[in-house]
Amino acid sequence: DDYQTTIRVSGAADREQERYPLLEEHLEVDLSGLSEAEVAKLKTIVERSIDKVCTVGRTLKSGTEVTFEVVDEPLARREFGTDAARA
């Protein structure tokens, strides 16, 4: 079925640490045509779907370690191949 939805993400920034300690996501969709049971089922399906396929969400929740390195482009091409150097 067709439907319109908007997803909004917001959160107060911690300016001292330059990060967002909490992000709040809201999926805005017209639920007026659904019963309470259908709304509950929809919420369950949406939450399960996000948990299953949202790589960014799972990455953030897991506290993934991030590494960073400045690499000479010609060296990166030799080590990782042309496409990897552009990614």
Backbone bond lengths (Angstrom), bond angles and torsions (degrees), N, CA, C in turn:
res aa  C-N    CA-C-N  psi(-1)  N-CA   C-N-CA  omega(-1)  CA-C   N-CA-C  phi
1 D - - - 1.456 - - 1.524 110.19 -
2 D 1.316 115.62 151.29 1.460 120.72 176.97 1.524 110.25 -86.46
3 Y 1.299 115.66 144.43 1.455 121.28 176.27 1.522 107.92 -157.66
4 Q 1.307 115.55 158.56 1.459 120.55 175.54 1.517 108.04 -108.17
5 T 1.309 115.23 140.90 1.458 119.98 178.25 1.520 109.57 -147.27
6 T 1.302 114.69 154.03 1.457 122.14 174.35 1.521 107.13 -129.51
7 I 1.317 116.15 135.70 1.462 120.54 175.07 1.519 107.47 -112.00
8 R 1.312 115.68 124.98 1.466 121.23 179.65 1.531 108.92 -117.31
9 V 1.315 115.28 138.78 1.460 121.59 177.11 1.522 106.98 -125.16
10 S 1.322 115.84 130.69 1.455 119.45 179.53 1.522 109.17 -145.70
11 G 1.303 114.91 165.22 1.453 120.63 177.42 1.511 110.12 176.41
12 A 1.303 114.98 150.81 1.465 120.62 178.19 1.526 109.11 -81.29
13 A 1.307 115.69 133.20 1.462 120.45 -179.64 1.522 110.68 -81.89
14 D 1.314 115.78 142.04 1.456 122.54 170.11 1.521 105.26 -92.66
15 R 1.325 117.03 97.88 1.467 121.42 -173.81 1.525 112.72 -69.22
16 E 1.326 117.69 -26.99 1.467 119.47 178.15 1.524 111.13 -67.37
17 Q 1.332 116.68 -38.36 1.465 120.56 -179.20 1.524 112.45 -100.62
18 E 1.337 117.17 -3.35 1.464 122.49 -179.43 1.527 111.97 52.73
19 R 1.328 115.28 55.08 1.461 120.90 177.35 1.522 109.26 -154.04
20 Y 1.307 115.42 170.81 1.456 122.39 176.15 1.527 107.72 -109.21
21 P 1.323 118.36 107.16 1.462 119.82 -178.16 1.530 113.29 -72.46
22 L 1.324 117.27 -21.47 1.458 121.34 179.84 1.520 108.94 -144.26
23 L 1.313 116.04 129.04 1.461 121.61 172.72 1.519 107.92 -115.31
24 E 1.318 116.20 130.49 1.461 121.45 178.91 1.522 108.59 -108.65
25 E 1.323 115.90 124.18 1.458 121.65 179.58 1.526 108.83 -106.64
26 H 1.318 115.19 137.18 1.466 120.81 176.48 1.516 108.99 -130.64
27 L 1.320 116.36 125.38 1.450 122.23 173.30 1.524 105.93 -99.06
28 E 1.323 115.86 113.95 1.461 121.27 -177.47 1.521 108.94 -99.97
29 V 1.326 115.50 118.61 1.460 121.31 -178.07 1.532 107.81 -148.37
30 D 1.309 116.97 148.00 1.462 121.70 179.65 1.526 109.42 -73.61
31 L 1.315 115.95 111.60 1.466 121.82 -179.61 1.524 111.93 -102.39
32 S 1.324 117.18 6.39 1.467 120.81 -171.81 1.526 113.75 -62.62
33 G 1.316 118.35 -25.09 1.460 120.74 -179.42 1.517 113.86 -89.56
34 L 1.327 117.10 4.51 1.464 120.67 -176.31 1.523 111.49 -108.80
35 S 1.313 115.60 147.59 1.466 120.84 174.08 1.530 108.43 -76.64
36 E 1.331 116.87 169.98 1.466 120.41 177.82 1.526 110.73 -59.98
37 A 1.320 116.59 -39.75 1.468 120.75 179.52 1.527 110.68 -65.28
38 E 1.329 117.13 -39.62 1.465 120.74 179.27 1.526 111.19 -68.16
39 V 1.326 116.71 -37.94 1.469 120.62 176.95 1.526 109.57 -63.46
40 A 1.313 117.17 -44.82 1.465 120.95 178.88 1.526 110.61 -61.30
41 K 1.330 116.86 -42.63 1.467 121.32 179.19 1.527 110.30 -64.44
42 L 1.335 116.87 -43.45 1.462 121.16 178.85 1.526 110.67 -59.82
43 K 1.331 116.83 -46.25 1.467 120.35 179.98 1.527 111.12 -60.50
44 T 1.316 116.87 -41.61 1.464 120.78 178.57 1.520 110.88 -62.89
45 I 1.324 116.51 -45.41 1.469 120.96 -179.44 1.526 110.79 -63.41
46 V 1.326 116.73 -44.29 1.470 120.54 -179.76 1.524 110.41 -62.99
47 E 1.326 117.52 -47.18 1.466 120.66 -179.41 1.525 111.54 -62.00
48 R 1.323 117.30 -42.44 1.471 120.54 178.44 1.527 111.12 -64.84
49 S 1.315 116.19 -40.72 1.466 120.33 179.63 1.520 111.12 -63.35
50 I 1.313 116.32 -44.30 1.465 120.33 179.09 1.526 109.90 -62.87
51 D 1.329 116.71 -46.24 1.467 120.07 179.50 1.525 111.62 -60.62
52 K 1.323 117.03 -33.61 1.464 121.22 -176.12 1.526 112.97 -79.66
53 V 1.336 118.13 -40.24 1.466 119.42 -169.73 1.524 115.44 -118.56
54 C 1.311 119.29 -3.49 1.464 120.02 -177.53 1.528 109.99 -89.29
55 T 1.314 115.29 94.59 1.461 121.32 -178.34 1.524 111.58 -61.71
56 V 1.322 117.33 -41.37 1.466 120.64 -178.94 1.527 110.33 -63.34
57 G 1.319 116.95 -45.72 1.463 120.26 179.46 1.518 112.29 -60.75
58 R 1.332 116.40 -46.15 1.467 119.58 179.36 1.526 110.80 -64.17
59 T 1.317 116.53 -37.86 1.466 120.68 179.41 1.521 110.82 -64.01
60 L 1.322 116.90 -46.10 1.463 120.51 -179.92 1.524 111.51 -64.89
61 K 1.319 116.85 -43.11 1.463 120.81 -178.57 1.521 112.21 -65.30
62 S 1.320 117.04 -30.35 1.462 119.81 -176.69 1.521 113.10 -80.15
63 G 1.332 117.06 -11.00 1.459 119.52 -178.56 1.518 112.15 71.12
64 T 1.303 116.28 38.35 1.459 122.91 -176.41 1.524 112.21 -53.41
65 E 1.315 115.41 135.62 1.459 121.56 175.13 1.524 108.55 -76.80
66 V 1.311 116.86 138.75 1.457 122.24 179.17 1.522 108.25 -117.37
67 T 1.323 115.66 132.59 1.460 119.92 175.43 1.521 108.55 -112.68
68 F 1.311 116.32 156.79 1.458 121.56 -178.86 1.513 108.85 -142.48
69 E 1.321 115.68 138.96 1.452 120.46 178.96 1.520 108.41 -149.22
70 V 1.307 116.86 138.69 1.461 121.54 172.17 1.517 106.32 -90.35
71 V 1.350 116.10 124.71 1.459 121.45 -174.75 1.519 108.99 -125.11
72 D 1.314 115.86 136.12 1.457 121.97 175.18 1.530 108.57 -61.94
73 E 1.325 118.06 125.60 1.467 121.78 -174.39 1.525 113.53 -55.37
74 P 1.341 120.61 -48.23 1.470 118.59 179.01 1.531 112.45 -59.82
75 L 1.313 117.42 -37.18 1.460 121.09 177.94 1.530 110.00 -65.80
76 A 1.317 116.94 -42.68 1.464 120.88 179.37 1.521 110.83 -62.17
77 R 1.314 117.05 -39.20 1.467 120.07 178.41 1.521 111.15 -61.85
78 R 1.325 116.23 -40.49 1.469 119.45 179.69 1.526 110.80 -68.68
79 E 1.329 116.85 -40.42 1.464 120.49 -175.92 1.523 112.98 -78.11
80 F 1.335 116.87 -41.12 1.464 120.38 -170.83 1.518 114.08 -113.73
81 G 1.306 118.55 -7.68 1.462 120.97 -176.47 1.517 110.24 89.70
82 T 1.309 117.35 158.27 1.462 123.46 -174.54 1.518 112.61 -57.62
83 D 1.334 118.72 -46.80 1.462 121.26 -176.45 1.515 112.11 -64.84
84 A 1.322 118.19 -39.58 1.458 121.23 -178.49 1.518 111.00 -65.58
85 A 1.326 117.81 -33.11 1.456 120.55 -179.59 1.519 111.02 -67.67
86 R 1.331 117.78 -25.92 1.465 121.53 -179.90 1.514 112.54 -86.39
87 A 1.312 118.40 -20.47 1.467 122.08 -174.59 1.502 111.80 -70.66
